[in-house]
Amino acid sequence: MGSSFVGYGILLLISLRVGGPWLLRRGKSQEWYDSWAIMLWGIVNTFTEHRWGHPWNHGDYQHTSMGIIWWIAGMAGVFFSRHGQRTVIPSVLIILTAVAFQGHAQHVPNSAQVHSYFGYLLMAGGISRIIEICFVWKEGVFTITPWQYLPSMMLMMAGVMFMGATEEQLYLLNTLDIDPSSYSNVLLAFALAIFLFVAVLIILWETLTNYASNAGYSEVATDNIDTLHADTEFLDDYDEEGYSDAVPLKATRENGHVMNGN
């Protein structure tokens, strides 16, 4: 599951940098696609986290119940974002997942601290996403603010932290007498390296392809325009006989752009 959070953070970063025009052309919000992924992942978790024929344990109960929450919350997210509207349901689900996994202790003395650290990071990612949707994001404004990088960064950090919280790794820490704080710092450094690497690749692609920060938005805005609505009263030049020598404007389309011509 940790890798899914890292992948989710990478997709959010790609969507933030270059996904805006693609979302506008399809009339869907980022949360609509997020909710579909959450719902499908929840269905998989519901039926695969327990080995059938074996007795149930606390880990099976926790993972299976989280899968049920995920696919039901995913359905709710799909419903509320079906008309291109933004919703905080995926972010709320991330916070609920963080709260649940904070108490996901294993049979290792130092597991509680590592899982608690993971829960705080995941919760920070969900809260920052809610703030970004409700207060930072403005419709029609395509400038990227520093705050909008927080959700993807926090999700990557939480994902790497969770991947490093397996029983085998924690047993090794306990055997080598390595404190969880030092181990967590190394994991966070690795997560930040992933975040930096992905950001550099995206910006490098933007540079090599001459992709501007607002590329595609003007084309999307005029994609469905077939006529030019203009007030041409100021062009009217009637002579004494009542005839007008003003030439009406016509709308033509060239390479997907609306142009004015005769």
C-alpha positions as CSV (number, residue, x, y, z in Angstrom):
1,M,0.0,0.0,0.0
2,G,2.9,2.3,0.6
3,S,3.8,2.3,-3.1
4,S,0.3,3.3,-3.9
5,F,0.7,6.5,-1.9
6,V,3.9,7.3,-3.6
7,G,2.3,6.7,-7.0
8,Y,-0.7,8.9,-6.0
9,G,1.7,11.7,-5.0
10,I,3.5,11.4,-8.3
11,L,0.2,11.6,-10.3
12,L,-0.8,14.7,-8.2
13,L,2.5,16.4,-9.1
14,I,2.1,15.6,-12.8
15,S,-1.5,16.8,-12.7
16,L,-0.4,20.0,-11.0
17,R,2.3,20.8,-13.5
18,V,0.9,19.7,-16.8
19,G,-2.5,18.1,-16.3
20,G,-4.7,21.2,-16.2
21,P,-5.5,21.4,-19.9
22,W,-6.2,17.7,-20.1
23,L,-8.7,17.9,-17.3
24,L,-10.4,20.9,-18.8
25,R,-10.8,19.2,-22.2
26,R,-12.6,16.3,-20.5
27,G,-14.7,18.3,-18.1
28,K,-13.6,16.3,-15.1
29,S,-11.9,17.2,-11.9
30,Q,-8.8,15.5,-10.4
31,E,-11.0,14.1,-7.6
32,W,-13.2,12.2,-10.1
33,Y,-10.2,10.1,-11.3
34,D,-8.9,9.9,-7.7
35,S,-12.3,8.5,-6.5
36,W,-12.4,5.8,-9.2
37,A,-8.9,4.7,-8.3
38,I,-9.8,4.6,-4.6
39,M,-13.0,2.6,-5.2
40,L,-11.2,0.0,-7.4
41,W,-8.3,-0.3,-4.9
42,G,-10.7,-0.7,-2.1
43,I,-12.5,-3.5,-3.8
44,V,-9.2,-5.3,-4.4
45,N,-8.2,-4.8,-0.7
46,T,-11.5,-6.1,0.6
47,F,-11.1,-9.5,-1.0
48,T,-7.3,-10.0,-1.0
49,E,-6.1,-9.0,2.4
50,H,-7.2,-12.2,4.1
51,R,-6.1,-15.7,3.1
52,W,-9.3,-17.7,2.7
53,G,-9.3,-20.8,4.8
54,H,-6.9,-19.4,7.4
55,P,-8.0,-17.9,10.7
56,W,-8.6,-14.2,10.9
57,N,-6.2,-12.0,12.8
58,H,-6.1,-8.3,13.8
59,G,-4.2,-7.4,10.6
60,D,-6.8,-9.0,8.4
61,Y,-9.6,-7.2,10.2
62,Q,-7.9,-3.8,9.8
63,H,-6.9,-4.1,6.2
64,T,-10.2,-5.6,5.1
65,S,-12.2,-3.0,6.9
66,M,-10.1,-0.2,5.4
67,G,-10.8,-1.7,1.9
68,I,-14.5,-1.5,2.6
69,I,-14.2,2.2,3.6
70,W,-12.2,2.9,0.5
71,W,-14.6,1.5,-2.1
72,I,-17.6,3.1,-0.5
73,A,-15.9,6.5,-0.1
74,G,-14.7,6.1,-3.7
75,M,-18.3,5.6,-4.9
76,A,-19.3,8.8,-3.0
77,G,-16.4,10.7,-4.5
78,V,-17.4,9.6,-8.0
79,F,-21.0,10.7,-7.4
80,F,-20.2,14.2,-6.0
81,S,-17.5,15.0,-8.7
82,R,-19.5,13.6,-11.7
83,H,-20.1,17.0,-13.2
84,G,-16.5,18.3,-13.0
85,Q,-17.0,19.5,-9.5
86,R,-14.2,19.3,-6.9
87,T,-14.7,17.4,-3.7
88,V,-12.8,16.8,-0.5
89,I,-14.0,13.1,-0.1
90,P,-10.7,11.6,-1.2
91,S,-8.8,13.9,1.2
92,V,-11.1,13.0,4.1
93,L,-10.5,9.3,3.3
94,I,-6.8,9.8,3.5
95,I,-7.2,11.4,6.9
96,L,-9.3,8.5,8.1
97,T,-6.8,6.1,6.8
98,A,-4.0,7.9,8.7
99,V,-6.0,7.7,11.9
100,A,-6.6,4.0,11.5
101,F,-3.0,3.2,10.7
102,Q,-1.7,5.2,13.7
103,G,-2.9,2.3,15.8
104,H,-1.8,-0.4,13.4
105,A,0.8,-1.9,15.8
106,Q,2.8,-5.0,15.0
107,H,4.6,-7.5,17.1
108,V,7.8,-5.3,17.3
109,P,8.5,-2.9,20.2
110,N,9.4,0.0,17.9
111,S,6.6,-0.4,15.4
112,A,4.2,1.9,17.1
113,Q,6.5,5.0,16.7
114,V,7.1,4.3,13.0
115,H,3.4,3.8,12.2
116,S,2.6,6.9,14.2
117,Y,5.0,8.9,12.1
118,F,3.5,7.5,8.9
119,G,0.0,8.4,10.2
120,Y,1.0,12.0,10.9
121,L,2.5,12.4,7.4
122,L,-0.5,10.9,5.7
123,M,-2.9,13.1,7.8
124,A,-0.8,16.2,6.8
125,G,-1.2,15.2,3.2
126,G,-5.0,15.0,3.5
127,I,-5.4,18.2,5.4
128,S,-3.2,20.1,3.0
129,R,-5.2,18.8,0.1
130,I,-8.5,20.0,1.7
131,I,-7.0,23.5,2.3
132,E,-5.7,23.5,-1.3
133,I,-9.2,22.6,-2.7
134,C,-11.2,24.9,-0.5
135,F,-9.0,28.0,0.0
136,V,-6.0,28.0,-2.3
137,W,-7.4,26.8,-5.7
138,K,-9.3,29.4,-7.7
139,E,-11.3,28.6,-10.8
140,G,-9.8,30.2,-13.8
141,V,-6.4,30.9,-12.1
142,F,-3.7,28.7,-13.4
143,T,-0.7,30.0,-11.4
144,I,0.8,27.3,-9.2
145,T,1.3,28.3,-5.6
146,P,4.0,26.8,-3.2
147,W,1.2,25.3,-1.1
148,Q,-0.1,23.1,-3.9
149,Y,3.2,21.1,-3.8
150,L,2.5,20.0,-0.2
151,P,-0.1,17.2,-0.8
152,S,2.0,15.3,-3.3
153,M,5.2,15.7,-1.2
154,M,3.5,14.5,2.0
155,L,1.9,11.5,0.2
156,M,5.3,10.4,-1.1
157,M,6.9,10.8,2.3
158,A,4.0,8.8,3.9
159,G,4.3,6.1,1.3
160,V,8.0,5.6,1.7
161,M,7.6,5.6,5.5
162,F,4.9,2.9,5.2
163,M,7.0,0.8,2.9
164,G,9.8,0.9,5.5
165,A,7.5,-0.2,8.4
166,T,7.3,-3.9,7.6
167,E,7.8,-6.4,10.4
168,E,11.0,-7.7,8.9
169,Q,12.6,-4.3,8.7
170,L,11.5,-3.3,12.2
171,Y,12.9,-6.6,13.6
172,L,16.2,-5.7,12.0
173,L,16.2,-2.3,13.5
174,N,15.5,-3.8,16.9
175,T,18.3,-6.3,16.4
176,L,20.9,-3.7,15.4
177,D,19.7,-1.3,18.1
178,I,18.9,1.5,15.7
179,D,16.4,4.1,17.0
180,P,13.2,4.7,15.0
181,S,13.9,8.4,14.7
182,S,17.2,7.9,12.8
183,Y,15.6,5.3,10.6
184,S,12.7,7.6,9.9
185,N,15.0,10.4,8.9
186,V,16.7,8.2,6.3
187,L,13.3,7.2,4.9
188,L,12.2,10.8,4.7
189,A,15.4,11.8,2.9
190,F,14.8,9.0,0.4
191,A,11.2,10.2,-0.1
192,L,12.4,13.8,-0.7
193,A,14.9,12.5,-3.2
194,I,12.0,10.8,-5.1
195,F,10.0,14.0,-5.0
196,L,12.9,16.0,-6.4
197,F,13.7,13.5,-9.1
198,V,10.1,13.5,-10.3
199,A,9.9,17.3,-10.3
200,V,13.1,17.6,-12.2
201,L,11.9,15.1,-14.8
202,I,8.6,17.0,-15.3
203,I,10.3,20.4,-15.5
204,L,12.9,18.9,-17.9
205,W,10.1,17.6,-20.1
206,E,8.5,21.1,-20.0
207,T,11.7,22.7,-21.1
208,L,12.5,20.3,-23.9
209,T,9.0,20.4,-25.3
210,N,8.6,24.2,-24.9
211,Y,5.7,23.6,-22.7
212,A,4.6,26.9,-21.2
213,S,3.1,27.1,-17.7
214,N,-0.3,28.0,-19.2
215,A,0.0,25.9,-22.3
216,G,-3.3,24.6,-23.7
217,Y,-5.6,26.7,-21.6
218,S,-6.4,29.2,-24.4
219,E,-7.1,26.4,-26.8
220,V,-9.4,24.8,-24.3
221,A,-11.2,28.0,-23.7
222,T,-12.0,28.4,-27.4
223,D,-12.3,24.8,-28.4
224,N,-16.1,24.9,-28.6
225,I,-16.6,28.4,-29.9
226,D,-18.1,28.4,-33.4
227,T,-19.3,32.0,-33.7
228,L,-17.8,35.3,-32.8
229,H,-20.1,37.5,-30.7
230,A,-19.1,41.1,-31.1
231,D,-20.8,44.4,-30.8
232,T,-20.1,46.1,-34.2
233,E,-22.1,49.3,-33.7
234,F,-18.9,51.3,-33.6
235,L,-18.0,50.0,-37.1
236,D,-21.3,51.2,-38.7
237,D,-20.6,54.0,-41.1
238,Y,-23.8,55.0,-42.7
239,D,-23.7,57.4,-45.6
240,E,-26.4,59.9,-46.5
241,E,-28.4,57.3,-48.5
242,G,-28.6,54.9,-45.5
243,Y,-26.2,52.3,-46.8
244,S,-23.5,50.9,-44.6
245,D,-20.0,50.3,-45.9
246,A,-19.1,48.3,-42.7
247,V,-17.9,44.7,-43.4
248,P,-19.4,42.1,-41.0
249,L,-16.9,40.0,-39.0
250,K,-16.8,36.3,-39.6
251,A,-15.3,33.6,-37.4
252,T,-12.9,31.2,-38.9
253,R,-11.0,28.4,-37.4
254,E,-7.3,27.6,-38.0
255,N,-5.4,24.9,-36.2
256,G,-7.9,24.8,-33.4
257,H,-7.9,28.6,-32.9
258,V,-10.7,31.0,-33.5
259,M,-9.6,33.8,-35.9
260,N,-11.3,37.0,-37.1
261,G,-11.5,37.5,-40.8
262,N,-13.7,38.8,-43.7
